[in-house]
Amino acid sequence: MVRLGTPVRWSGHEGQVIARTMSGEPFYDLRLADGRIVHYVREADLALPPERAPATPLPSLN
């Protein structure tokens, strides 16, 4: 399952998951970078960005 707000790539377009439909197979609605909304995109058709490395923790002030 892809979380809401996740940046994704679909058919050569950058976008963000804005909704999901939970049925036998999950479908997602995307907001593309140009503002278009695409409905009912299969999870298999999405490319997820690689996991980002966690931010470097700040040194302790203790």
N, C-alpha and C positions, 0 to 999 in steps of 0.2 A: 504494500500500500504506500502510495506517495503522499506525503504530508502537504496540507494546504500551505501555500506560500513558497513552495519549493521551486527554485528556478529550473527550467527544463529546456530542452531543444526538441523541436518537432518539425519535420519536413524542411529542415534548413532554417527555421525561425527560432529566435530566442523568445522565451515566454515564462509565465509563472502559473502554477496551478491555483485556480481560484474556487473550484468546486469539484466534488466527486459524487458519483452515483454508485452505490453499492448494490450490485445485483449478482448474478452468477459470475460475471466478469466485471471488474471495476472499470468505469469510464471516468474521464476527467474533463473539466472545462478549463480552457487556458486563456489567459490574456497575453497576446503577443506584444512584442516591443513596439509595434506600430499602432497599438490600441485596439486591434481587432480581437473579438472574442470567438473562440472555436469551441464547439460543444461536442461531447461524446467521443473523445479521443481515447483509444485503447492504451492501457499501460505499456503494452509491448511496443507501441509506436513512439514512446517517449525515450529520449536520451537524457539520463541524469548526469549532472556534473560530478566529477570525481570528488570524493570526500575531501573536505578542506582540513588541513592540519589544524589542531587546536592552537589558539593564540598562546604566545609565550606568556606564562604567568608573571605578574609583577613581583618584585622582591618583597619579602615580608618587612614590615616596619617595626617588628618586635625587637 
